[in-house]
Structures are given as structure tokens and as C-alpha cells.
Amino acid sequence: MSRLFGTNGIRGIVNRELTPSFVLELSEAVGVYFNGGKVALGCDGRTSSPMFMDAAASGLLAVGCDVNDLGLAPTPAVQYNVKASNLDGGVIITASHNPREYNGLKVLDRSGVELSRDMEVEVEKIYFEKSWVKSDWKGIGVRKREINVLENYMESIKRHVDTDRIRRAKFRVVVDPANGVGALVTPKLLEQLGCKVHMINGNIDGSFPSRSPEPTPENLRGLVEAVKSFGADLGVAHDGDADRSIFVDESGRVHWGDRTFAVIMKFFLERNPGETVVTPVSSSQLVEEIAKSYGGRVEWTKVGAVEVSWRMLKIGAKLGGEENGGVLYAPHLAVRDGAMTACLILNIMAEAGRNLSEIVAELPSYQTVKEKVACPNDLKQKVLEKLREEASGLRVETIDGVKVWFEDGSWILVRPSGTEPVYRFFAEAKTRDKAAELVSKYRSLVQRYVSETN
């Protein structure tokens, strides 16, 4: 049986891989999996999201599910609603950071976390067998619009930070939601915390006219300039569905997610020594170094927030994070949450009484380089096998893709993307030149393998 779910949900190009008829039938399968229960349904601001919302609602209703329509909402707000309202599950129409031509679906367990890999397989089995029976006219579910979804979500976040301390700091913050649904929450939430907020790219527009929805440093030049122009203390950039945050400090420097996660982790472990922190193999060795300093432990997983969330739930961990700006804070919810992450960073700055640049400067220094290269989905496994052969005799980890360690402490992770037809490269070393050299070498290898295999 082929797989539908990737690293984080199902994604595809609109009206090519992802069509209304596919979403309809998939949602029927999801509804059968939830046994006709109560299901939340929300979406991001992509141009195709209303079309797929109606298709998903129709599929769920047709097999007897009641649908709580949350409308436009950040992914973590939908996840919070599922858990707080004690629903049977949820469906989110979103392609997160993918380019504008994509859309997708995330399916949530009653915990608010995306389905585990085993649960995904169950849904796929139902979908491919198509053995379900639609409800008769009197068994069709009811669709109702939920209210106060975003307000309840924001109130939960505020319960997990020192709101008075943040208010007293009177921070000036620039928020860049990338024309996505983060515009509905983060600026308002930070204003409630006493911040002076400036927003750029704040109108919701599924064509993403201002920048790509992926908050990489090269896409955040506008935010960097805005932070400098406004004399802001912090810049916050979200991806398209606002479950991730990348930060710009007061000097205009972009800090990649593994370093700001390390800041949060250090703050957390100072107050919770000995705790276990969960993170994927793509994260910096900085994470392990900080954990050891505070008697903590790192639990490594495959890449993907789903993997991190379920490992956290299984072992009772309170904190998880990814190098891409995803932070999972279980006292609120064991999922990536961009607004929660922004509030945690402001809380740390307020308590420390220092700028983000000063706080980050205290961390051990490693340089990372990240890139990607095209690879057709049907060639990914063959390329992976060749990469494993190439790394024979070296120190290698194969939790996810191929991670190769070298004697000088540098490493590179090469793995097939679960959301796009690409291979991703994550390299870390003491110097940027060394990390770039590793990426260049393995990028050439993957390109050669693709050419030879095609």
C-alpha cells in the first residue's frame, strides 16, 4: 500500500496531486476513522483553502461526523481547540511553509497532536479500501461555526508566561506573519502583553505576495529592515500556518531556530534540571551540550513535529523543539506553536533584562548551513541507498536519512523531504566554510545519483 502522509500531513500541488474529489474521499475515510464523532475543521489563508474546507466538511458530514467549523485559524489554535473542547479529532487545511501552489491536510488526534504514524496507516487503509457506507439522510452530521476560538487559544498561552513582567518591559516588536493566519493572533496577543507592535505582510493573502511562507533568513530581509527602522527589540516571523517562529534580534540579525530553541531550553532546564528534551536528528549538537550542563537528557527522533510530539507524550517530556523554529511546550500543548514560542522568548528577555543578541551570545558557537536540491519522489529511496554506501566506514546515524559525523566534530544530515520532491541538507561545523563545504560535497553526490538513477 502506498503512503499518503508525509513528514507532516498530506501535501500536494492544487488541482494536480491535491483535488477536491481526493479531499472529499480522504475526509470520508478520516470520518470513518473517527467513527462519526465530533471533529474540528480549520484552514490557513491559501487561495484554495475555502474550496478544500468545503470538500473536507462534506466528506466528514457524509459519514456522520459533526463538524465544528473554526474558519481561518493558525494550526496550533485548531490543535488547542480539539483538546480543550474534548473533540474526537480535527482536520486542518494547510500546506504550512510550502510554496503558494500547494495545499494539504493535517489530521489531528483527540490530544490535538497530528496522528501518529500507525494512525496514519489506519486512515490510509480505510481510504484505499473505500469500504465505508455513507450515512442516510437522517444520519448526516451537523456543521456549526465555532466562536471565541482564537481568544480561548490566546488566553491559554498567557497562562504559561509571566504577563506582568512582560508588560513592564514595554517591548517594541515587529511581527511578520507572511500574509498568513498568524496575523490573526500574534500581533493582538503581544499587544495584550503590553508590547508596542508593528506588523508587516499582515494582510491575509494566499498568493504570498510579500515573501515565501517559509521563514528562512534569506526570506526575512524585509523584517530585518523593519526591526532596524522601528528600533524594535525583537522581530518575529511565522510560516504560513503560524506553528513556527524565527526571530530577529534588535541589531537586525536573524537567529535560526536551533539557537533560539537552545535559549528556551536553557531557561527551561535552569528551572527544571534533569528533564528530558526531545528533538530531531537535524538539530544542533548545541542542544545536547546545554542539556548536559543542566543534568538534562536529549531524546533524538526522526525529523518531523509529529515524531517529536508523540515521543514527548510517550515519555512525559515538557519541552521539544526543531531547528526550523518549531518549539513544543507541553504545559500548553505538545505541538509546534509560533505564538507560544514568541511569548516564551519575550518572557526570557523580560526576566533576564537583556537583549536577545546578548542572550544568544552566551551560547556555544556552531555554524549551520541548510540547503535543498530537487529529487523526484520515486527516486528518493534509491538515492538514499547510494548515500548509505558512500558513508560506509564513517560514523553514521540512520534514524532519518543519513547523518555522517567527522573527526573534527562536524556533521551533515542528508534526508529525503516528506513534503516536497527534494533532498534536504543540514550541516554543522565550527566554521561556516566547513559546513558549506560539506553541503556542497553531498549536494553534488545527490545530484549525481539522481542523474544516474533517472
Buried (B, 14 or more C-beta within 10 A) or exposed (E): EEEBBBBBBBBBBBEEEBBBEBBBBBBBBBBBBBEBBBBBBBBBBBBBBBBBBBBBBBBBBBBBBBBBBBBBBBBBBBBBBBBBBEBBBBBBBBBBBBEBBBBBBBBBBBBBBBBBBEBBBBBBEBBEEEEBEBBEEEEBBEBEEBEEBBEBBBEBBBEBBBBEBBBEBEBBBBBBBBBBBBBBBBBBBBEBBBBBBBBBBBEBBBEBEBBBBBBBBEBBEBBBBBBBEBEBBBBBBBBBBBBBBBBBBBEBBBBBBBBBBBBBBBBBBEEBEEBBBBBBBBBBBBBBBBBEEBEBBBBBBBBBBBBBBBBBBEEEBBBBBBBBBBBBBBEBBBBBBBBBBBBBBBBBBBBBEEBBBEBBEEBEEBBBBBBBBEBEEEBBEBBBEBBBEBBEEEEBBEBBBBBBBEEEEBBBBBBBBBBBEBBBBBBBBBEEEBBBBBBBEBBEBBBEBBEEBE
